[in-house]
Amino acid sequence: MKLNQFRYLAAIAEHGSIAKAARSLFISQPSVSQAIKELEDELGFPVLIRERQGTTFTVRGMQVLKIAQNILRELNRLDKLAVSSGGELWGNLAIGGTSYFSDSLLLNTIVTLHERYPNLVIRLEENDSQSILRLLRDGTINLGVILHCNLDELMFKGKMQEYGLHATPLFEDEMVFVANADHPLAKIGSASMNAILKYPIIQYKSAINDQTLQLFRQYRTDLDLLFIDDFNSLWRLPLIGPYLMISPSLALHTRDPEKLRPVHISDLDYHCTVSWVHNSQPLSDAEAAVVAAFEELSARLCSD
């Protein structure tokens, strides 16, 4: 058995299909399929049920998955034992975070810490906030940066309590709808939810949850909502059509302000909190360094 087989199983459980798991791991689908087949041959029983609708685990496959997740969790605990001596840090850390602030917060954190601690290796996992919480629960990552809105705050607090996680706010931000500069609503600058939702809305993955969706449908039952898996494509669509996308206003700082404009909501308080999240264990020296970088860069982002 090989560790990569366990990582593939965990990714399939996370994403629901071999194809999506392969994309998340940046490897080919045949490579994942072959590795799982070799594992099944070695075990002597099927681990996965492959269907057109997706991939599920057999009963015995679920047992294998739990063992694989435990092994990966323990390996992650070893990786996070970054040693500090004389102010130097080294080791391996994995941080996950919302793609909206990948450039301005997450990537800048990695660059900043690499300059200070060249022997500290940090791996970045971009995903939606609900997936980041699950990765933290499973021990796949050490720290996470999530975004949750006032409309879904109770759901996120419930998940964090269920998973044994703790969130510390970094900053708050206004949620806006992003449009191209020639869009009728962009020229006005703000509009009611009813006026906004007359246009097709695009959203990153399934980051919008049932509570928010239900509220939107109180304004319009014929809501035209499109989910996009690729984050860069999400930002391109408003440039080529009447699409509006939901985004924190500060995320626009890393985009083209000449071509993309915020549309503020005139009749709904819609804001978000960006927080760093950790499990109940004390922070290691390396994790504390990452958190300090988060706080430093967040203050800079909010003051720009």
PAVO-593575 format. One record per residue: residue in three letters; x, y, z of N, C-alpha, C in turn. Coordinates in pm, whole numbers, plus 50000, padded with zeros to 5 digits. Example, Ala and Ser with C-alpha at 12.3 -4.5 7.8 and 13.67 -1.06 7.14 Angstrom:
REM PAVO-593575
("ala",(51319,49431,50780),(51230,49550,50780),(51320,49670,50780))
("ser",(51285,49775,50708),(51367,49894,50714),(51290,50003,50787))
//
This chain:
REM PAVO-593575
("met",(50084,49881,50000),(50000,50000,50000),(50088,50125,50000))
("lys",(50036,50231,49939),(50113,50354,49924),(50033,50471,49981))
("leu",(50107,50569,50032),(50042,50686,50091),(49959,50762,49989))
("asn",(50007,50766,49864),(49929,50840,49765),(49791,50778,49743))
("gln",(49778,50646,49760),(49647,50582,49749),(49553,50632,49858))
("phe",(49606,50649,49979),(49524,50701,50088),(49483,50846,50061))
("arg",(49576,50924,50006),(49543,51063,49973),(49436,51069,49864))
("tyr",(49443,50978,49768),(49342,50975,49662),(49205,50941,49719))
("leu",(49201,50843,49812),(49073,50806,49874),(49013,50925,49949))
("ala",(49096,50996,50025),(49046,51112,50099),(48994,51219,50004))
("ala",(49062,51240,49891),(49018,51341,49794),(48888,51299,49727))
("ile",(48872,51170,49699),(48747,51121,49638),(48631,51140,49735))
("ala",(48655,51112,49863),(48551,51132,49964),(48515,51280,49974))
("glu",(48614,51367,49960),(48591,51511,49971),(48514,51566,49852))
("his",(48548,51519,49730),(48494,51582,49608),(48384,51501,49541))
("gly",(48368,51373,49578),(48254,51296,49528),(48275,51225,49397))
("ser",(48390,51241,49335),(48417,51169,49210),(48567,51160,49188))
("ile",(48608,51062,49107),(48750,51045,49076),(48800,51163,48993))
("ala",(48718,51209,48900),(48760,51319,48813),(48786,51446,48893))
("lys",(48694,51481,48983),(48711,51602,49064),(48828,51587,49161))
("ala",(48845,51466,49215),(48958,51442,49305),(49090,51462,49230))
("ala",(49097,51409,49107),(49219,51423,49027),(49249,51571,48999))
("arg",(49146,51649,48965),(49166,51792,48940),(49217,51863,49064))
("ser",(49162,51827,49180),(49204,51894,49304),(49348,51861,49340))
("leu",(49395,51745,49296),(49532,51701,49327),(49630,51734,49215))
("phe",(49577,51791,49104),(49659,51828,48988),(49731,51707,48928))
("ile",(49658,51595,48919),(49711,51477,48851),(49603,51426,48757))
("ser",(49638,51330,48674),(49543,51282,48575),(49443,51184,48638))
("gln",(49324,51181,48580),(49221,51088,48628),(49265,50942,48614))
("pro",(49328,50901,48502),(49373,50761,48491),(49473,50722,48601))
("ser",(49556,50817,48644),(49653,50787,48750),(49581,50753,48880))
("val",(49477,50830,48911),(49399,50803,49033),(49328,50669,49021))
("ser",(49264,50647,48907),(49189,50522,48886),(49280,50401,48897))
("gln",(49399,50410,48837),(49493,50299,48842),(49541,50272,48984))
("ala",(49569,50379,49059),(49616,50362,49196),(49509,50297,49283))
("ile",(49384,50334,49264),(49275,50276,49344),(49253,50130,49303))
("lys",(49264,50100,49174),(49250,49962,49128),(49359,49874,49190))
("glu",(49483,49925,49195),(49592,49849,49256),(49567,49827,49404))
("leu",(49509,49925,49472),(49476,49909,49613),(49368,49803,49631))
("glu",(49266,49807,49546),(49158,49708,49554),(49210,49567,49527))
("asp",(49300,49555,49430),(49360,49423,49400),(49438,49372,49520))
("glu",(49509,49462,49587),(49590,49422,49703),(49502,49383,49820))
("leu",(49392,49455,49838),(49300,49427,49949),(49214,49304,49920))
("gly",(49183,49284,49794),(49100,49170,49758),(48952,49197,49762))
("phe",(48914,49325,49767),(48772,49359,49762),(48758,49502,49707))
("pro",(48641,49534,49650),(48621,49669,49595),(48608,49773,49705))
("val",(48666,49887,49681),(48659,49998,49776),(48557,50102,49729))
("leu",(48547,50118,49597),(48460,50221,49540),(48349,50160,49456))
("ile",(48237,50231,49451),(48129,50201,49358),(48128,50314,49256))
("arg",(48159,50283,49132),(48170,50385,49028),(48041,50389,48949))
("glu",(47973,50505,48955),(47846,50523,48885),(47852,50651,48803))
("arg",(47757,50665,48713),(47755,50784,48628),(47733,50910,48712))
("gln",(47657,50897,48821),(47626,51014,48903),(47743,51055,48992))
("gly",(47843,50967,49008),(47955,50996,49095),(48015,50870,49151))
("thr",(48097,50884,49252),(48167,50772,49312),(48133,50764,49460))
("thr",(48093,50646,49505),(48065,50624,49647),(48151,50509,49697))
("phe",(48153,50490,49829),(48234,50386,49890),(48149,50266,49927))
("thr",(48206,50148,49909),(48141,50027,49959),(48147,50030,50112))
("val",(48077,49935,50176),(48078,49929,50322),(48222,49908,50372))
("arg",(48291,49812,50312),(48430,49787,50352),(48521,49901,50307))
("gly",(48481,49963,50196),(48557,50078,50149),(48553,50194,50249))
("met",(48438,50212,50316),(48427,50316,50418),(48522,50287,50534))
("gln",(48539,50159,50566),(48633,50124,50672),(48777,50158,50631))
("val",(48809,50130,50504),(48941,50164,50452),(48961,50315,50454))
("leu",(48857,50389,50413),(48865,50535,50410),(48896,50590,50550))
("lys",(48827,50541,50652),(48849,50591,50788),(48992,50564,50834))
("ile",(49042,50446,50802),(49182,50414,50837),(49277,50506,50762))
("ala",(49249,50527,50632),(49335,50615,50551),(49334,50757,50608))
("gln",(49216,50807,50646),(49207,50942,50702),(49283,50953,50833))
("asn",(49276,50848,50915),(49350,50848,51042),(49500,50852,51017))
("ile",(49546,50775,50918),(49689,50774,50885),(49733,50911,50837))
("leu",(49654,50971,50749),(49688,51104,50697),(49686,51208,50809))
("arg",(49593,51193,50902),(49584,51286,51015),(49710,51277,51101))
("glu",(49755,51155,51125),(49875,51137,51208),(50000,51188,51134))
("leu",(50005,51166,51005),(50117,51218,50927),(50119,51370,50931))
("asn",(50000,51429,50926),(49991,51574,50932),(50041,51626,51066))
("arg",(50013,51551,51171),(50062,51589,51303),(50214,51588,51308))
("leu",(50276,51492,51240),(50422,51488,51231),(50474,51607,51152))
("asp",(50406,51637,51040),(50450,51748,50955),(50447,51882,51028))
("lys",(50349,51897,51116),(50331,52026,51181),(50428,52049,51295))
("leu",(50508,51946,51328),(50605,51962,51436),(50727,52039,51386))
("ala",(50700,52158,51336),(50809,52244,51291),(50891,52284,51413))
("val",(51021,52271,51402),(51110,52295,51515),(51152,52441,51517))
("ser",(51154,52500,51634),(51204,52636,51646),(51329,52635,51732))
("ser",(51430,52705,51687),(51555,52712,51761),(51627,52840,51720))
("gly",(51651,52926,51818),(51720,53051,51788),(51644,53138,51691))
("gly",(51508,53132,51695),(51426,53213,51607),(51405,53154,51470))
("glu",(51465,53038,51442),(51451,52975,51311),(51337,52874,51314))
("leu",(51263,52865,51204),(51153,52768,51192),(51178,52680,51071))
("trp",(51148,52553,51085),(51150,52466,50968),(51048,52354,50987))
("gly",(51012,52292,50878),(50910,52189,50882),(50812,52209,50769))
("asn",(50695,52147,50780),(50593,52154,50676),(50459,52192,50738))
("leu",(50392,52285,50673),(50258,52326,50715),(50167,52328,50593))
("ala",(50040,52302,50616),(49940,52315,50510),(49835,52414,50558))
("ile",(49809,52516,50478),(49706,52613,50512),(49602,52614,50400))
("gly",(49479,52629,50437),(49371,52634,50339),(49297,52765,50352))
("gly",(49239,52810,50243),(49169,52937,50252),(49078,52966,50135))
("thr",(48993,53063,50159),(48899,53107,50058),(48971,53169,49940))
("ser",(48930,53133,49821),(48996,53182,49699),(48981,53333,49681))
("tyr",(48880,53393,49744),(48859,53537,49727),(48980,53618,49774))
("phe",(49051,53565,49875),(49167,53638,49928),(49296,53557,49911))
("ser",(49298,53472,49809),(49416,53390,49786),(49540,53475,49757))
("asp",(49527,53571,49664),(49642,53653,49627),(49681,53749,49738))
("ser",(49584,53823,49790),(49614,53933,49882),(49651,53885,50022))
("leu",(49607,53765,50060),(49629,53720,50197),(49711,53590,50203))
("leu",(49662,53486,50136),(49725,53355,50149),(49862,53349,50081))
("leu",(49867,53386,49953),(49995,53379,49881),(50097,53476,49939))
("asn",(50051,53594,49980),(50143,53690,50041),(50198,53639,50174))
("thr",(50117,53562,50247),(50164,53501,50371),(50277,53403,50342))
("ile",(50258,53320,50240),(50361,53222,50204),(50490,53292,50163))
("val",(50477,53398,50080),(50596,53471,50035),(50666,53538,50153))
("thr",(50588,53602,50241),(50646,53671,50357),(50722,53574,50447))
("leu",(50661,53459,50475),(50725,53364,50565),(50843,53292,50499))
("his",(50835,53273,50368),(50949,53211,50299),(51073,53300,50308))
("glu",(51052,53430,50301),(51165,53523,50313),(51224,53518,50453))
("arg",(51138,53503,50555),(51185,53504,50693),(51240,53367,50735))
("tyr",(51171,53262,50689),(51205,53125,50731),(51214,53036,50607))
("pro",(51326,53039,50537),(51337,52964,50410),(51325,52813,50426))
("asn",(51341,52761,50547),(51331,52617,50569),(51191,52573,50613))
("leu",(51100,52667,50619),(50961,52636,50651),(50883,52624,50520))
("val",(50831,52505,50492),(50758,52479,50367),(50609,52487,50396))
("ile",(50539,52572,50321),(50395,52590,50340),(50323,52551,50212))
("arg",(50227,52462,50226),(50144,52420,50112),(50009,52489,50122))
("leu",(49959,52538,50010),(49833,52611,50006),(49724,52526,49943))
("glu",(49607,52523,50007),(49488,52456,49956),(49377,52560,49943))
("glu",(49342,52595,49819),(49231,52689,49796),(49101,52611,49786))
("asn",(48997,52661,49852),(48868,52594,49845),(48761,52685,49902))
("asp",(48635,52642,49895),(48529,52719,49958),(48535,52695,50109))
("ser",(48472,52782,50186),(48489,52783,50331),(48439,52655,50397))
("gln",(48328,52600,50349),(48277,52477,50410),(48374,52361,50389))
("ser",(48438,52356,50273),(48537,52251,50248),(48660,52271,50336))
("ile",(48699,52397,50358),(48814,52425,50444),(48788,52372,50585))
("leu",(48665,52389,50636),(48633,52338,50769),(48645,52186,50773))
("arg",(48601,52119,50668),(48611,51973,50666),(48757,51928,50660))
("leu",(48840,52001,50585),(48982,51966,50577),(49050,51983,50713))
("leu",(49011,52086,50786),(49064,52105,50921),(49017,51994,51014))
("arg",(48890,51958,51003),(48837,51849,51085),(48913,51720,51061))
("asp",(48946,51693,50934),(49013,51568,50899),(49164,51573,50922))
("gly",(49216,51690,50960),(49359,51701,50983),(49441,51712,50857))
("thr",(49377,51740,50744),(49448,51752,50618),(49528,51882,50610))
("ile",(49480,51986,50677),(49550,52114,50682),(49565,52156,50828))
("asn",(49658,52249,50853),(49686,52295,50988),(49604,52417,51027))
("leu",(49589,52508,50934),(49518,52633,50957),(49429,52663,50838))
("gly",(49322,52736,50862),(49235,52775,50752),(49194,52921,50763))
("val",(49165,52980,50649),(49106,53114,50644),(48971,53100,50575))
("ile",(48865,53130,50647),(48731,53114,50591),(48659,53247,50584))
("leu",(48556,53248,50503),(48469,53363,50488),(48327,53316,50516))
("his",(48259,53377,50612),(48116,53346,50631),(48039,53477,50645))
("cys",(47915,53473,50600),(47832,53592,50596),(47735,53596,50714))
("asn",(47682,53715,50739),(47585,53728,50848),(47459,53646,50821))
("leu",(47432,53617,50693),(47312,53540,50659),(47328,53392,50692))
("asp",(47452,53344,50702),(47474,53201,50729),(47562,53178,50852))
("glu",(47567,53277,50941),(47656,53270,51057),(47624,53152,51148))
("leu",(47496,53128,51172),(47458,53019,51262),(47501,52884,51207))
("met",(47491,52867,51076),(47531,52740,51015),(47680,52717,51034))
("phe",(47761,52822,51012),(47906,52807,51027),(47945,52784,51172))
("lys",(47881,52853,51264),(47911,52831,51406),(47878,52688,51446))
("gly",(47767,52637,51393),(47729,52499,51423),(47831,52399,51370))
("lys",(47880,52423,51247),(47980,52334,51188),(48109,52336,51269))
("met",(48154,52455,51309),(48278,52466,51384),(48267,52397,51521))
("gln",(48151,52412,51583),(48130,52344,51711),(48129,52192,51691))
("glu",(48063,52147,51586),(48057,52003,51556),(48196,51947,51529))
("tyr",(48280,52024,51459),(48413,51976,51420),(48519,52005,51526))
("gly",(48484,52077,51633),(48582,52110,51735),(48683,52214,51690))
("leu",(48638,52313,51615),(48726,52417,51561),(48697,52551,51626))
("his",(48795,52640,51618),(48781,52774,51676),(48820,52878,51573))
("ala",(48738,52983,51561),(48761,53089,51463),(48794,53220,51532))
("thr",(48893,53291,51479),(48930,53424,51528),(48918,53523,51413))
("pro",(48831,53624,51424),(48811,53718,51312),(48937,53796,51277))
("leu",(48957,53815,51148),(49064,53900,51096),(49009,54036,51055))
("phe",(48897,54038,50982),(48833,54163,50944),(48692,54134,50893))
("glu",(48612,54239,50884),(48479,54230,50824),(48478,54305,50693))
("asp",(48386,54268,50605),(48380,54331,50474),(48236,54331,50424))
("glu",(48206,54423,50337),(48074,54431,50274),(48067,54331,50159))
("met",(47957,54260,50149),(47932,54175,50033),(47864,54258,49925))
("val",(47917,54249,49804),(47862,54325,49692),(47841,54231,49574))
("phe",(47773,54282,49474),(47761,54211,49346),(47854,54282,49248))
("val",(47933,54203,49177),(48033,54258,49084),(47979,54252,48942))
("ala",(47993,54362,48870),(47945,54370,48732),(48051,54436,48645))
("asn",(48037,54419,48513),(48129,54492,48426),(48091,54640,48425))
("ala",(48186,54723,48389),(48169,54868,48401),(48053,54920,48318))
("asp",(48015,54848,48211),(47906,54894,48124),(47769,54841,48167))
("his",(47766,54759,48270),(47639,54703,48318),(47551,54816,48371))
("pro",(47420,54813,48343),(47330,54921,48390),(47338,54945,48541))
("leu",(47352,54837,48620),(47358,54854,48765),(47493,54910,48810))
("ala",(47599,54880,48736),(47731,54934,48771),(47733,55086,48756))
("lys",(47659,55136,48659),(47655,55281,48637),(47578,55351,48748))
("ile",(47481,55281,48808),(47406,55337,48921),(47487,55326,49050))
("gly",(47552,55209,49067),(47638,55189,49184),(47572,55113,49297))
("ser",(47440,55119,49307),(47368,55043,49409),(47227,55015,49359))
("ala",(47166,54911,49414),(47031,54873,49371),(46969,54783,49477))
("ser",(46839,54766,49469),(46769,54677,49561),(46796,54532,49522))
("met",(46773,54441,49614),(46793,54300,49584),(46701,54255,49471))
("asn",(46580,54305,49468),(46487,54266,49363),(46540,54307,49225))
("ala",(46597,54427,49217),(46654,54474,49090),(46778,54395,49052))
("ile",(46861,54363,49151),(46985,54289,49126),(46954,54148,49075))
("leu",(46859,54082,49141),(46831,53942,49110),(46751,53923,48981))
("lys",(46723,54030,48910),(46665,54018,48776),(46770,53967,48676))
("tyr",(46897,53983,48713),(47008,53943,48626),(47060,53806,48669))
("pro",(47124,53734,48577),(47183,53603,48615),(47295,53622,48717))
("ile",(47294,53540,48820),(47392,53548,48928),(47486,53429,48918))
("ile",(47617,53454,48929),(47714,53346,48929),(47779,53338,49066))
("gln",(47812,53216,49107),(47866,53193,49241),(47974,53087,49236))
("tyr",(48076,53100,49320),(48187,53006,49324),(48144,52876,49389))
("lys",(48154,52765,49316),(48119,52631,49363),(47981,52635,49429))
("ser",(47972,52571,49546),(47844,52574,49618),(47859,52656,49744))
("ala",(47936,52767,49736),(47964,52847,49854),(47838,52912,49909))
("ile",(47739,52934,49825),(47612,52986,49874),(47534,52869,49935))
("asn",(47484,52887,50057),(47418,52776,50126),(47266,52792,50121))
("asp",(47197,52694,50179),(47052,52690,50168),(46985,52812,50232))
("gln",(47041,52860,50346),(46979,52975,50412),(46984,53099,50325))
("thr",(47101,53125,50265),(47116,53242,50179),(47031,53227,50053))
("leu",(47031,53108,49997),(46953,53083,49876),(46804,53104,49902))
("gln",(46760,53059,50018),(46619,53075,50055),(46582,53223,50066))
("leu",(46674,53300,50126),(46647,53444,50140),(46640,53511,50003))
("phe",(46735,53475,49914),(46733,53533,49780),(46601,53502,49709))
("arg",(46551,53381,49728),(46429,53341,49659),(46304,53408,49717))
("gln",(46320,53471,49833),(46209,53553,49884),(46192,53679,49800))
("tyr",(46301,53720,49738),(46296,53836,49648),(46250,53794,49508))
("arg",(46304,53681,49461),(46267,53634,49327),(46261,53482,49328))
("thr",(46145,53428,49293),(46132,53281,49287),(46196,53226,49160))
("asp",(46212,53310,49058),(46272,53266,48932),(46421,53300,48928))
("leu",(46488,53283,49040),(46630,53316,49052),(46713,53239,48949))
("asp",(46795,53311,48875),(46885,53251,48774),(47024,53245,48835))
("leu",(47061,53127,48887),(47187,53112,48960),(47273,53007,48894))
("leu",(47397,53042,48868),(47491,52951,48801),(47614,52932,48888))
("phe",(47650,52805,48916),(47768,52775,48995),(47887,52750,48903))
("ile",(48003,52806,48938),(48125,52792,48860),(48233,52729,48948))
("asp",(48298,52623,48896),(48402,52554,48973),(48537,52625,48966))
("asp",(48565,52690,48853),(48695,52753,48834),(48689,52899,48877))
("phe",(48775,52937,48972),(48765,53070,49031),(48799,53180,48930))
("asn",(48896,53156,48842),(48931,53258,48743),(48819,53279,48642))
("ser",(48751,53169,48606),(48636,53182,48515),(48524,53263,48579))
("leu",(48510,53249,48709),(48409,53324,48783),(48424,53473,48760))
("trp",(48549,53521,48760),(48573,53664,48743),(48567,53707,48597))
("arg",(48583,53612,48506),(48578,53649,48363),(48435,53670,48313))
("leu",(48342,53594,48369),(48205,53599,48315),(48141,53737,48321))
("pro",(48155,53814,48429),(48095,53949,48427),(48152,54039,48318))
("leu",(48271,54007,48270),(48332,54090,48166),(48271,54067,48029))
("ile",(48202,53953,48013),(48154,53919,47879),(48001,53913,47869))
("gly",(47932,53949,47976),(47786,53943,47970),(47720,54015,48087))
("pro",(47590,53996,48103),(47516,54068,48206),(47526,54003,48344))
("tyr",(47617,53907,48360),(47628,53832,48485),(47672,53921,48601))
("leu",(47619,53889,48717),(47663,53951,48842),(47718,53842,48931))
("met",(47829,53868,48998),(47885,53769,49089),(47891,53826,49230))
("ile",(47874,53739,49328),(47877,53779,49469),(48022,53776,49516))
("ser",(48064,53882,49585),(48203,53888,49629),(48218,53986,49746))
("pro",(48315,53961,49834),(48353,54066,49930),(48410,54185,49853))
("ser",(48384,54305,49900),(48428,54423,49825),(48580,54432,49818))
("leu",(48651,54389,49925),(48797,54400,49926),(48863,54306,49826))
("ala",(48792,54201,49786),(48849,54108,49687),(48866,54175,49551))
("leu",(48795,54285,49529),(48807,54359,49403),(48942,54428,49390))
("his",(49014,54445,49502),(49142,54515,49499),(49244,54444,49409))
("thr",(49230,54312,49398),(49325,54236,49316),(49275,54216,49173))
("arg",(49164,54276,49140),(49107,54264,49005),(49117,54398,48931))
("asp",(49060,54403,48812),(49071,54522,48728),(48960,54622,48763))
("pro",(48991,54729,48839),(48886,54824,48880),(48830,54906,48765))
("glu",(48900,54908,48652),(48849,54982,48537),(48740,54905,48464))
("lys",(48744,54773,48473),(48648,54690,48400),(48542,54627,48490))
("leu",(48571,54613,48617),(48478,54551,48710),(48441,54651,48819))
("arg",(48313,54662,48848),(48265,54759,48947),(48173,54691,49048))
("pro",(48173,54740,49173),(48081,54685,49273),(47941,54743,49259))
("val",(47842,54661,49285),(47703,54706,49295),(47661,54684,49441))
("his",(47641,54791,49513),(47606,54781,49654),(47456,54750,49669))
("ile",(47422,54680,49775),(47283,54641,49800),(47217,54748,49887))
("ser",(47110,54806,49837),(47049,54920,49906),(46950,54881,50016))
("asp",(46899,54757,50012),(46791,54723,50105),(46818,54596,50186))
("leu",(46944,54555,50197),(46978,54436,50274),(47116,54451,50334))
("asp",(47126,54424,50464),(47257,54421,50530),(47322,54287,50499))
("tyr",(47421,54289,50412),(47486,54167,50367),(47637,54188,50381))
("his",(47695,54132,50485),(47838,54148,50509),(47899,54015,50548))
("cys",(48031,54011,50549),(48101,53886,50579),(48210,53910,50683))
("thr",(48250,53803,50747),(48364,53804,50839),(48468,53706,50786))
("val",(48591,53751,50775),(48702,53666,50735),(48780,53630,50862))
("ser",(48795,53501,50888),(48857,53454,51012),(48963,53348,50984))
("trp",(49059,53337,51075),(49147,53222,51071),(49093,53117,51167))
("val",(49106,52991,51128),(49043,52882,51201),(49148,52776,51234))
("his",(49134,52717,51354),(49230,52620,51402),(49156,52520,51489))
("asn",(49218,52405,51513),(49156,52308,51605),(49187,52346,51749))
("ser",(49151,52260,51843),(49162,52294,51985),(49304,52284,52040))
("gln",(49398,52230,51959),(49536,52216,52006),(49607,52353,52006))
("pro",(49702,52372,52100),(49779,52498,52100),(49854,52515,51968))
("leu",(49870,52640,51927),(49943,52669,51804),(50091,52633,51820))
("ser",(50147,52570,51717),(50292,52551,51713),(50357,52685,51680))
("asp",(50489,52694,51696),(50560,52818,51663),(50538,52857,51517))
("ala",(50540,52758,51428),(50521,52785,51286),(50380,52835,51258))
("glu",(50280,52772,51322),(50141,52816,51304),(50122,52958,51357))
("ala",(50184,52988,51470),(50174,53123,51526),(50235,53226,51431))
("ala",(50343,53187,51363),(50404,53277,51265),(50310,53303,51148))
("val",(50239,53199,51105),(50141,53215,50996),(50028,53308,51040))
("val",(49977,53289,51159),(49868,53373,51210),(49913,53519,51219))
("ala",(50036,53542,51266),(50088,53679,51274),(50094,53743,51136))
("ala",(50133,53663,51035),(50136,53714,50897),(49995,53744,50848))
("phe",(49899,53656,50880),(49759,53682,50844),(49715,53818,50899))
("glu",(49743,53841,51026),(49697,53963,51092),(49764,54086,51033))
("glu",(49893,54076,51005),(49968,54187,50946),(49914,54222,50807))
("leu",(49893,54120,50724),(49847,54144,50588),(49701,54187,50585))
("ser",(49619,54138,50677),(49479,54181,50685),(49469,54330,50718))
("ala",(49551,54374,50814),(49550,54517,50849),(49590,54602,50730))
("arg",(49687,54554,50653),(49732,54627,50535),(49623,54630,50428))
("leu",(49555,54516,50408),(49449,54508,50308),(49335,54603,50340))
("cys",(49299,54612,50468),(49186,54696,50509),(49219,54845,50505))
("ser",(49350,54877,50511),(49390,55018,50513),(49417,55072,50374))
("asp",(49430,54984,50275),(49459,55029,50137),(49339,55105,50077))
//
